[in-house]
Amino acid sequence: MDRRFLTVLGVSLVFALVVSAIFYQLTARAGAPAAKAPESKEMKDVVVAAKPLSLGGSIKPGDVKVSKIPVDQFPKGGFSKVEEVMDRPVVSNILLEEPIIVGRLGERGSGQGIAPIIPVGMRAVTVRVTEVVGVAGFVLPGMRVDVLVTGRPPDSNDTVTTTVLQNIVVVSAGQTYQPDARGQAINASTVTLLASPEQAELLTLAGNEGRIQLVLRNGSDHGIEKTSGRQLAELFGRGSGKKSSRQQPAGDGVTAEMPVPAPRPRPRPVTVAAAAIAPPPVVTPPPPPPDEIVTFRGTVRAVEVVGSKKN
């Protein structure tokens, strides 16, 4: 074989290998995604719950911890130091690993239990109820009730039941400040209601001078109905007062007085003179038909009356 041919063949193979290697490198670089330069985000400390925190307690050591999150994810009203939340009451349930914010805590020194969750300007009044009187077996914190009181007014000799307060929020049932986890009712002998100072006076007076009854209402129903109360005499179908009247609802909570209808007059008996009445005519019954004997002799028919006399 010619040496010059071998030389050209070897140079061609080397050149092909070099070109293939260069092409492979270019193709690999074009297909590979561009590596992103690592971005360094600024981190910030945030106080989170180390365990679930319930309403009515206060934050103690071990209840919270510090975690790091990006600055742009820091919650509004959050805390960066544990000392800022220590000994502050919890006014709303806080979940595990949830950041602690201002709206979930009360002011330090405001107390524990139900006191921190009472809004400014409102009062919490506790009334005593039983399983028979009230809704102790059915009420849950957060529900709304009407308050009825039964008693005898000073200027009346009859017992009256009237609605004194409507659409009142239940703060707690007994010592429980939040609904049962399974949604079941709480059997309690006392119910704490959220009321204004004027309403608190009415509740206290009602508890001392009468018997309180709580009536559950729909949570979405915030209307106030006008009622005039009911007297004991109406329970037995008797009117109240000197006028004999009864009360019936006339719509929109307004009670109208309806007069008792007067009794219908009885018809008077009519007296008729005896002479004016004519005796009925005497009708003589017809005599009974006579007995007859019918005989046939051939084609001749003969009738003979039984008992008739021949002259």
C-alpha positions in Angstrom: 0.0 0.0 0.0 1.2 3.5 -0.8 2.7 5.2 2.3 1.4 8.6 1.1 -2.2 7.2 1.1 -1.8 5.9 4.6 -0.6 9.3 5.8 -3.6 11.1 4.3 -6.0 8.6 5.8 -4.5 9.0 9.3 -4.6 12.8 9.1 -8.2 12.6 8.0 -9.2 10.4 10.9 -7.5 12.6 13.4 -9.2 15.7 11.9 -12.6 13.9 12.1 -12.1 13.0 15.7 -11.2 16.6 16.6 -14.2 18.0 14.8 -16.5 15.4 16.4 -15.2 16.3 19.9 -15.7 20.0 19.3 -19.3 19.5 18.0 -20.2 17.3 21.0 -19.0 19.9 23.4 -21.0 22.6 21.7 -24.1 20.4 21.6 -23.8 19.5 25.4 -23.4 23.1 26.4 -26.5 24.2 24.4 -28.7 21.5 25.8 -27.8 21.8 29.5 -29.8 24.4 31.4 -28.0 27.5 32.5 -26.9 27.2 36.1 -28.5 29.8 38.3 -26.4 31.7 40.5 -27.4 31.1 44.2 -29.5 33.9 45.5 -28.9 34.8 49.1 -32.2 35.7 50.8 -32.2 37.8 54.0 -33.7 35.8 56.9 -35.4 37.1 60.0 -36.3 35.6 63.4 -40.0 35.0 64.1 -41.7 33.7 67.3 -43.9 30.6 66.6 -45.9 28.3 68.8 -44.0 25.3 70.0 -47.4 23.5 70.8 -51.1 24.3 70.4 -52.1 27.2 72.7 -55.7 27.4 73.9 -57.9 30.3 74.6 -57.8 31.6 78.2 -54.2 30.7 79.0 -51.0 32.7 79.0 -47.7 32.1 77.3 -45.1 30.4 79.5 -41.5 29.3 78.8 -41.6 26.3 76.4 -44.9 27.4 74.7 -43.0 29.3 72.0 -39.8 29.1 70.0 -37.8 31.2 67.5 -37.7 30.2 63.8 -36.1 31.8 60.7 -38.2 32.8 57.7 -37.4 35.1 54.7 -37.9 38.8 55.4 -40.6 39.1 52.7 -42.7 36.4 54.5 -42.6 37.9 58.0 -46.2 38.2 59.2 -47.6 41.6 60.0 -47.8 42.1 63.7 -45.3 39.3 64.4 -42.6 39.1 67.1 -38.9 38.4 66.8 -38.1 37.9 70.5 -39.6 35.5 73.0 -39.5 38.2 75.7 -42.1 40.2 73.8 -44.8 37.5 74.1 -44.0 36.0 77.5 -46.8 36.1 80.1 -49.3 37.6 77.6 -52.8 36.0 77.6 -54.0 34.1 74.6 -57.3 35.5 73.3 -57.6 33.2 70.3 -56.5 29.6 69.6 -53.0 29.3 68.1 -51.9 26.2 66.2 -48.6 24.4 66.3 -45.8 26.2 64.3 -48.1 29.2 63.8 -46.4 32.6 64.0 -47.5 34.6 67.1 -49.1 37.9 66.1 -50.5 40.8 68.1 -54.2 39.9 67.4 -53.8 36.6 69.1 -52.6 38.0 72.4 -53.9 40.3 75.0 -52.1 43.0 76.9 -49.6 41.9 79.5 -51.2 42.2 83.0 -54.8 42.0 81.7 -55.3 38.7 83.5 -56.1 35.2 82.4 -59.2 33.3 81.6 -62.2 35.2 80.3 -61.1 38.7 81.1 -58.8 39.3 78.1 -61.4 38.4 75.6 -64.0 40.9 76.8 -64.1 43.8 74.4 -63.5 47.3 75.7 -66.8 48.9 76.9 -68.5 45.5 77.4 -69.1 43.4 80.5 -69.3 39.7 81.2 -72.3 38.7 83.4 -72.9 35.2 84.7 -76.4 33.9 85.2 -77.4 30.7 86.9 -79.4 28.2 84.9 -80.6 24.6 85.4 -81.4 21.7 83.0 -85.1 22.6 83.5 -84.9 26.4 83.3 -82.6 27.7 80.6 -80.5 26.1 77.9 -77.6 24.8 79.9 -77.6 21.4 78.2 -77.6 23.0 74.7 -75.7 26.2 74.9 -72.2 26.7 73.4 -69.8 29.6 73.6 -70.4 31.9 70.7 -74.1 31.3 70.4 -76.7 34.0 70.7 -79.7 34.0 73.1 -82.6 36.0 74.3 -83.2 36.6 78.0 -86.7 36.2 79.4 -87.6 37.0 83.0 -90.6 35.8 84.9 -91.8 37.7 88.0 -94.5 39.8 89.6 -94.3 43.6 89.0 -94.9 45.8 92.0 -98.1 47.3 90.6 -99.6 44.0 89.5 -101.1 40.9 91.3 -100.4 38.7 88.3 -97.2 36.9 87.2 -95.7 38.3 84.0 -93.1 36.9 81.6 -91.3 39.4 79.3 -88.2 39.5 77.1 -85.7 41.9 78.6 -82.7 41.4 76.3 -82.3 40.0 72.8 -79.3 38.9 70.7 -76.9 38.4 73.6 -73.6 36.6 72.9 -72.7 33.6 75.1 -69.0 34.0 76.3 -68.7 30.8 78.2 -70.7 27.8 79.6 -69.5 27.1 83.1 -65.7 27.2 83.0 -65.5 26.5 79.2 -64.6 29.4 76.9 -64.7 27.6 73.6 -67.0 25.0 71.9 -66.5 21.3 72.4 -64.0 19.7 70.0 -66.7 17.3 68.9 -69.4 20.0 68.6 -71.4 18.6 71.5 -73.4 20.7 74.0 -71.9 21.6 77.3 -73.8 20.8 80.5 -73.2 23.7 82.8 -75.0 25.3 85.7 -73.9 28.9 84.8 -73.7 30.8 81.6 -71.7 33.9 81.1 -73.2 36.5 78.7 -71.5 39.5 77.0 -73.5 42.7 77.8 -73.2 46.4 77.9 -73.2 48.1 81.4 -76.9 48.9 81.1 -77.7 45.3 80.0 -75.6 44.0 82.9 -77.8 46.0 85.3 -81.0 44.4 83.8 -79.5 40.9 84.1 -78.5 41.4 87.7 -81.9 42.8 88.6 -83.7 40.0 86.7 -81.6 37.4 88.5 -82.4 38.8 91.9 -86.1 39.6 91.5 -87.3 37.0 89.1 -86.5 33.8 87.3 -84.3 33.9 84.1 -84.9 31.8 81.1 -82.5 31.7 78.1 -83.9 31.2 74.6 -81.6 30.1 71.8 -81.8 31.9 68.5 -80.2 31.5 65.0 -76.7 32.9 64.9 -77.5 34.8 61.6 -80.7 36.4 63.1 -79.8 39.7 64.6 -83.3 41.3 64.5 -84.9 42.8 67.6 -88.6 41.9 68.0 -91.1 44.1 69.9 -93.0 42.1 72.6 -95.4 43.2 75.3 -95.0 40.2 77.6 -97.5 37.7 78.8 -99.5 37.4 82.0 -100.5 34.3 83.9 -104.2 34.9 83.4 -103.7 34.6 79.6 -102.3 31.1 80.1 -105.7 30.0 81.4 -107.7 31.8 78.7 -108.6 34.8 81.0 -108.2 38.4 80.1 -105.9 40.7 82.0 -107.2 43.9 83.7 -110.8 45.1 84.0 -111.6 44.8 80.4 -112.3 41.3 79.2 -109.9 41.1 76.3 -107.2 38.9 74.9 -104.0 39.7 73.1 -102.9 38.3 69.8 -99.9 39.0 67.7 -100.6 41.6 65.0 -97.3 41.1 63.0 -93.7 42.5 63.5 -93.7 41.7 67.2 -96.6 44.1 67.9 -99.3 42.8 70.1 -102.9 44.0 69.5 -105.9 43.7 71.9 -108.8 41.7 70.5 -112.2 42.1 72.3 -113.9 39.0 73.3 -117.1 38.5 71.2 -120.4 39.0 72.9 -122.7 36.0 73.3 -125.4 35.5 70.7 -129.0 36.3 71.9 -131.3 33.3 72.3 -134.5 33.3 70.3 -137.7 34.0 72.4 -140.4 31.3 72.4 -143.6 32.2 70.4 -147.0 31.8 72.4 -150.0 30.9 70.3 -153.6 31.0 71.6 -155.3 27.7 72.0 -158.5 28.9 70.2 -156.5 29.8 67.1 -155.5 26.3 66.5 -158.2 24.4 64.5 -158.6 20.6 65.2 -157.6 18.4 62.3 -160.5 16.9 60.2 -161.6 13.4 61.0 -161.1 11.0 58.1 -163.2 7.8 58.0 -161.4 4.9 56.5 -163.2 3.2 53.6 -164.8 -0.2 54.3 -162.9 -3.2 53.4 -163.7 -4.8 50.1 -166.1 -7.8 50.3 -164.9 -11.3 49.8 -165.7 -12.7 46.3 -165.8 -16.3 44.8 -165.1 -16.5 41.1 -166.2 -19.7 39.3 -165.9 -20.7 35.6 -168.3 -23.0 33.9 -167.0 -23.5 30.4 -166.6 -20.1 29.0 -169.0 -18.5 31.5 -167.5 -16.6 34.5 -169.6 -16.1 37.6 -168.7 -14.0 40.6 -170.5 -14.6 44.0 -170.0 -12.2 46.9 -169.7 -14.0 50.2 -172.0 -12.7 52.9 -174.3 -10.7 50.5 -178.0 -11.0 51.1 -180.4 -11.9 48.2 -183.6 -10.0 48.1 
